[in-house]
């Protein structure tokens, strides 16, 4: 009775042949199903289509259609750069210092199939790979290099290492830029590090002072050495010239001595006396002689306490 009553009420609202209504309803449902399956892929995007949960194909830009409920799509932008920041805490450097560092990674998806199906959690995999690359590069670097002039080089090495790790995963991720944002020393060891930095600065200061002093003293010493060498060479030449002159002089005297030994001997004796007496203020006078003698009175006056002795020399 209930079924008949239901059929009766149903037919009352549709007095015409209800078969046409059912057909029309199916047409509308099919049309909606057909419309829902349409999607558009933009120029910078790719769509990954899965059929019953399994990878089927990749569709490029333009209008596309999939059978709804049977296939699903996931549209991914392959040209947009995504940003991801990663913080590495308490890492050990090559010279056994502890630091913390933060890097920013800019990347894009280069292969959507690998990105979706080779990585269970792409974001987590990227974070772990970035942390591994950061720790590995920091472990081969000195603290001073990390804190001062080495940030760009360190970032480049992290970039290379991170890309190598992601490629080993077949991740389909292309790393565009890696920036080393912040390198810090934990507060509990910062004071010790400041002391080390201060000591290094003092070392460099003393080194520069020593170099400056050396640059000043060395040229002066070289100049003094050159002057001494020049004076020595001049003295050497002077001594050589005097010795050569004496040699020539003695050779001439030797020739005269061979010709007249006695005369030459007396002459040398008299020359020697003349040389010796010319250096003294005493005057020797032969009273038996009749020569007029000139006395250098002016020289005698300048030599206080000197006496003039006249000695008689008998024949």
Secondary structure, DSSP 8 states (H G I E B T S, - for coil): -HHHHHHHHHHHH--S-HHHHHHHHHHHHHHHHHHHTEEEE-TTEEEEEEETTEEEEEE-SEEEE--TTTEEEEEEESS--EEEEEEEEEEE-TTS-EEEEEEEEEEEES-HHHHHHT-SSHHHHHHHHHHHHHHHHHHTS-HHHHHTTTHHHHHHHHHHHHHHHHHHTT--EEEEEEEEEEEE--HHHHHHHHHHHHHHHHHHHHHHHHHHHHHHHHHHHHHHHHHHHHHHHHHHHHHHHHHHHHHHHHHHHHHHHHH-HHHHHHHHHHHHHHHHHTTSS-----TT--------HHHHHTSTT----------
